[in-house]
Amino acid sequence: MIIDLHLCSNFIGPGTVGFNAGHLFDVDNTNTGNLTESLMKGRKIARSFRDGLAEFHPKAFANSFLVQTGALLGIRETRRIVGDYMLTADDFVARRSFDDEICRNCYYIDVHNTKEDAEKVSNNEIDFTELYKDAVHYEKGESHGVPYRCLTPKGLNNVLIAGRSVSSDHVINGSLRVMPVCLAMGEAAGIAAYMAVNAGNDVRKVNVNDLREKLRKHGAYLP
């Protein structure tokens, strides 16, 4: 039995609480059958959380009921490209800047535990707080750059990748996966794709300085 201690909550309306809780392991995002089975299991887990809260915190949850669950699985990490540059946790820690950066990111490294970690917690081999000891938070005003080279897959001249599939290691992907930086990467990739069409459909022939200037004119933060 795996003990899963992940439970975050926020009030989203009068008498209504939204939860980000529980984990599903061994999910194959390329297998529709596995996705369906996992979604069904996830809904059972959501029900068990409600029942547990009602039993152990009856003052708040005795009369609660489950309104809805997510329509899709929130899969944190799937496939990533190998690009001309791989962003790493070291880049994050160093607050590194790049000559060809197309956006900045400041979200903390948010890596949830793996199945193996959860098993160790369940077997009392490690304390669950150890799983998050490496989480790195920036101070106010700090950030790191995301280089254009993370968006260009090795061996392909007519493809750009934006979002959490960019070239990055497992740890920093826990930061890059969130919506603000994905939006910023997507804006850069969209403009770069237009520029690549006028450069022989070659993403590596895009003038990155011109790209960065276009992004600045659109309000992008590029110090």
URGIFEN-V385153 format. One record per residue. N is the residue number from 1. PSI is psi in whole degrees, -180 to 180 (* if undefined). Layout:
n = (N,N)
psi = (PSI,PSI)
This chain:
n = (1,2,3,4,5,6,7,8,9,10,11,12,13,14,15,16,17,18,19,20,21,22,23,24,25,26,27,28,29,30,31,32,33,34,35,36,37,38,39,40,41,42,43,44,45,46,47,48,49,50,51,52,53,54,55,56,57,58,59,60,61,62,63,64,65,66,67,68,69,70,71,72,73,74,75,76,77,78,79,80,81,82,83,84,85,86,87,88,89,90,91,92,93,94,95,96,97,98,99,100,101,102,103,104,105,106,107,108,109,110,111,112,113,114,115,116,117,118,119,120,121,122,123,124,125,126,127,128,129,130,131,132,133,134,135,136,137,138,139,140,141,142,143,144,145,146,147,148,149,150,151,152,153,154,155,156,157,158,159,160,161,162,163,164,165,166,167,168,169,170,171,172,173,174,175,176,177,178,179,180,181,182,183,184,185,186,187,188,189,190,191,192,193,194,195,196,197,198,199,200,201,202,203,204,205,206,207,208,209,210,211,212,213,214,215,216,217,218,219,220,221,222,223)
psi = (133,127,123,115,9,118,107,145,152,144,126,3,173,118,19,126,133,138,140,99,151,160,150,131,163,41,128,108,-9,1,108,-36,-44,-38,-43,-46,-41,-38,-41,-42,-40,-38,-33,-39,-42,-41,-39,-33,-44,-44,-40,-42,-40,-36,-44,-17,61,-28,-35,-32,6,-38,17,159,154,118,-51,163,170,140,-27,158,139,81,119,-34,128,-119,147,149,161,108,-174,-20,138,117,139,171,-31,-38,-39,-50,-37,-3,46,142,157,148,-29,22,141,-1,172,156,141,4,142,162,108,84,118,162,152,174,-40,-40,-44,-37,-38,-39,-44,-32,9,29,-30,158,141,-25,-23,-25,-23,11,-21,3,128,125,137,157,167,130,-7,151,173,161,156,110,151,-32,-18,-15,-8,111,139,135,-4,130,-10,29,137,141,131,163,-160,-6,4,167,107,159,172,-41,-52,-21,-26,-18,-43,-16,-12,162,-43,-47,-31,-40,-45,-42,-39,-40,-44,-42,-38,-46,-41,-35,-42,-43,-34,-33,-36,8,38,27,31,112,-21,-7,2,131,106,-33,-40,-40,-46,-37,-40,-41,-41,-40,-26,2,9,145,105,91,*)
